[in-house]
Structure formats: C-alpha cells, structure tokens
Amino acid sequence: MKEYKFEDLLKSEMRDDRFRKEYEQLEGEFYLAEEVIKLRQEQNLSQSDLAKIVGTSQPAIARLESGKYQNVSMSFLRKVGKALNVIPEVHFRKAE
C-alpha cells in the first residue's frame, strides 16, 4: 500500500474551493489529526505499527488521522500519546 505525506495530499486538495471551505470550517478537528500523522511519520511508524504499539487496529488509527473520529476518548489519546512519547492536552478557545 502506497503511503502519502499528509502535507502533499492536503496541498493538492486545497486547490479545490469546496474542499478548502469545508476544511477551514473543520480546521480544529483536523489539527489533532495533523499532529498524530506528523508525530507518527517522524518516528517512521506506519499506521499498523502505531496500532500494534497502542493495542488497537490500523483502521482505528486511520479514523483518528482522518480528523473525523467521533467520540475519541481521552484514554485512547493517552495511549496514542504514550506510544508517540507525547502527552495529549485539551484546550478550549472562544468561538468565532
């Protein structure tokens, strides 16, 4: 299976006005996905590698990295963080 760099794929997709508008509306949700992808790639881990370390499935990691992961738990984020040698933080910011 060919693996793509997130930045390259995003750059390509952002050329589409409709995609860019939707992405900008959901940017906060994608921020976490971008961080996980970047950290995983920095450690030369595939989604399957990370899933094995976390004790979950590759599709679960793919959902997290998609930015559309519904009801992600802090427990799961802590496991992913531990596997990537980081600590998850949750913040609130004012709505625009």
Buried (B, 14 or more C-beta within 10 A) or exposed (E): EEEEEBEEEBEEEEEEEEEEEEBEEEEEBBEBBBBBBBBBBEEEBBBEBBBBBBEBEBEBBEBBBEBEBEEBEEEBBEBBBEBBEEEBEEEEEEEE
